[in-house]
Amino acid sequence: MQPNSTSCIIGVNLAYGIGSAIVLPNGLYYGVSGTSGEIGHIIVENHGSYCSCGNYGCIESIASGEAIARQARIAIANKIQTSIVEKCDGDLKKLEAKMVFDAAKEGDNLAESIVKKAADYIGKGLAIAINMLDPEQIILCGGLTLNGDFFIDMIKKAVSKYQMRYAGGNVKIVVGKSGLFATAIGGAWIVVNNIDFLSNN
């Protein structure tokens, strides 16, 4: 989808980490220091898990693929019963977010609670972005989007719960077609479109 003269499109990567890119009619919006789009570092939980950015309770520290797997490991270490143990053959070092999603689809209570919490916080972050930027479209990509419609539907439900009632009514939330390669493709696009600048610096 190409941006028109008034549109704003947000691409959100849901994977090992969580980040986004803001596309305006004249191209990517980088911000003054080049750090725009850090939607994963919106704080949603006071006194929450430590985040690599130095804060606590960021969306990324709770809802990223790494965080989802970590929460499952901690729960299992605390003797909470879950079918996730079988999926990683009892080896917590092998535990991945996909195993948590698979267990959630099968009705595992722990897995469901972890996935629902992640979807809720991601939805809250998207709602904040909608309230601020009034985008035309939000495109989700990354490994977490490959875990089925049920997770995307949870995110959309959370967005509806948190966004302003008179904002974002027409925003479309869709899953991109680039899957795991979206970030790499985006990075390559930036390099190709800035080759003159890079060559001169």
C-alpha positions in Angstrom: 0.0 0.0 0.0 1.3 3.4 -1.0 0.8 6.4 1.3 -1.3 9.2 -0.1 -0.9 12.9 0.7 -2.5 12.7 4.1 -2.0 9.1 5.2 0.1 7.6 8.0 1.0 3.9 8.0 2.6 2.1 10.9 4.5 -1.1 10.5 4.9 -3.1 13.7 7.3 -6.0 14.1 6.3 -8.5 16.7 9.2 -10.9 17.2 12.1 -11.5 19.6 11.7 -7.7 20.3 8.9 -5.3 19.4 9.4 -2.2 17.3 7.7 -0.1 14.6 8.2 2.1 11.7 6.1 5.2 10.9 5.5 5.9 7.2 4.4 9.4 6.2 3.6 10.6 2.7 7.2 11.8 2.2 8.7 8.6 3.6 9.9 7.1 6.8 9.7 9.3 9.9 13.0 8.8 11.8 12.7 11.5 14.6 15.4 13.9 15.6 17.7 11.2 17.0 16.6 8.4 14.6 14.8 6.5 17.3 11.1 7.0 16.3 8.8 4.1 16.4 10.0 2.5 19.7 6.5 1.3 20.5 7.9 -1.7 22.4 9.3 0.7 25.0 5.9 2.2 26.0 5.6 1.4 29.7 2.4 -0.5 30.5 3.2 -2.2 33.8 4.6 -0.2 36.8 7.4 -2.1 38.5 7.2 -4.7 35.7 10.0 -6.8 34.2 13.4 -5.1 33.5 13.8 -4.1 29.9 17.0 -3.8 27.9 16.3 -0.1 27.4 16.9 0.4 31.2 13.3 0.9 32.2 10.8 -1.6 33.7 7.5 -2.8 32.5 7.9 -2.0 28.8 5.7 -3.8 26.3 8.8 -5.5 24.9 9.8 -6.9 28.3 6.3 -8.5 28.7 4.9 -9.3 25.2 7.9 -10.0 22.9 8.7 -13.6 21.9 11.7 -13.6 24.3 9.5 -12.3 27.1 6.7 -14.9 26.5 9.2 -17.7 26.6 10.8 -16.3 29.8 7.5 -16.0 31.6 6.8 -19.7 30.8 10.3 -20.7 32.1 9.8 -18.9 35.4 6.3 -20.4 35.9 7.6 -23.9 35.2 10.5 -23.3 37.6 8.0 -22.4 40.2 6.2 -25.8 39.7 3.1 -24.5 37.9 1.6 -27.4 36.0 1.6 -26.9 32.2 1.7 -28.9 29.0 4.5 -26.6 27.8 6.9 -28.8 29.7 6.2 -31.7 27.3 6.6 -29.5 24.3 10.2 -28.6 25.3 10.9 -32.2 26.5 11.5 -30.9 30.0 14.5 -28.8 28.9 13.7 -25.2 29.6 16.6 -24.0 27.5 14.7 -25.3 24.5 11.5 -23.5 25.4 10.4 -21.1 22.7 7.5 -18.7 22.4 5.9 -20.9 19.7 5.5 -23.7 22.3 3.6 -21.4 24.5 1.3 -20.4 21.7 0.8 -24.0 20.7 -0.1 -24.9 24.3 -2.5 -21.9 24.5 -4.3 -23.2 21.4 -4.8 -26.5 23.2 -6.4 -24.8 26.2 -3.4 -24.8 28.6 -4.2 -22.4 31.4 -0.7 -21.0 31.9 -0.1 -20.6 28.2 -3.4 -18.9 27.7 -2.8 -16.4 30.5 0.7 -15.5 29.1 -0.6 -15.1 25.5 -3.7 -13.0 26.6 -1.5 -10.7 28.6 0.9 -10.2 25.7 -1.9 -9.5 23.3 -3.5 -7.0 25.7 -0.3 -5.0 26.2 0.4 -5.0 22.4 -3.1 -3.8 21.8 -2.6 -1.1 24.4 0.5 0.1 22.6 -1.2 0.1 19.2 -4.1 2.0 20.7 -1.7 4.7 22.0 -0.2 4.9 18.5 -3.7 5.3 17.0 -4.7 7.9 19.5 -1.5 9.9 18.7 -1.1 9.5 14.9 -4.6 8.5 13.6 -3.1 6.1 11.0 -4.8 4.8 8.0 -3.4 1.3 8.4 -1.3 -0.7 10.9 0.7 -3.6 9.4 1.8 -6.4 11.8 4.7 -8.6 10.9 7.3 -10.8 12.6 7.3 -14.3 14.1 4.5 -13.8 16.6 2.1 -13.1 13.8 2.6 -16.6 12.5 0.9 -18.1 15.5 -2.6 -18.0 14.1 -5.6 -15.6 13.8 -6.5 -16.2 17.5 -3.6 -14.0 18.6 -4.2 -11.3 16.1 -7.9 -11.3 17.1 -6.9 -10.8 20.7 -4.7 -7.9 19.8 -7.5 -6.2 17.7 -10.0 -6.7 20.6 -7.5 -5.0 23.0 -7.1 -2.1 20.5 -10.8 -1.6 20.5 -10.9 -1.6 24.3 -8.1 1.0 24.7 -8.4 3.4 21.8 -10.3 6.6 22.0 -13.9 6.1 20.9 -13.7 8.8 18.3 -10.2 8.0 17.0 -9.0 5.3 14.7 -12.5 4.3 13.6 -11.2 3.6 10.1 -7.8 2.2 10.8 -7.2 -1.2 9.3 -5.0 -3.7 11.2 -3.6 -6.3 8.9 -0.9 -8.9 8.9 1.9 -8.2 6.4 2.9 -10.8 3.8 6.7 -10.7 4.4 6.5 -12.7 7.6 9.9 -13.3 9.2 11.7 -11.3 6.5 9.9 -8.0 7.0 12.6 -6.4 9.0 15.4 -7.5 6.7 13.4 -6.3 3.6 12.8 -2.9 5.3 16.4 -2.5 6.2 17.5 -3.3 2.7 15.0 -0.8 1.4 16.4 2.0 3.6 19.9 1.2 2.4 19.0 1.2 -1.3 17.0 4.4 -1.0 19.8 6.2 0.8 22.8 4.9 -1.1 23.9 8.4 -2.2 23.9 9.6 1.4 25.8 6.6 2.6 28.4 6.9 -0.1 29.1 10.5 0.7 29.4 9.9 4.5 
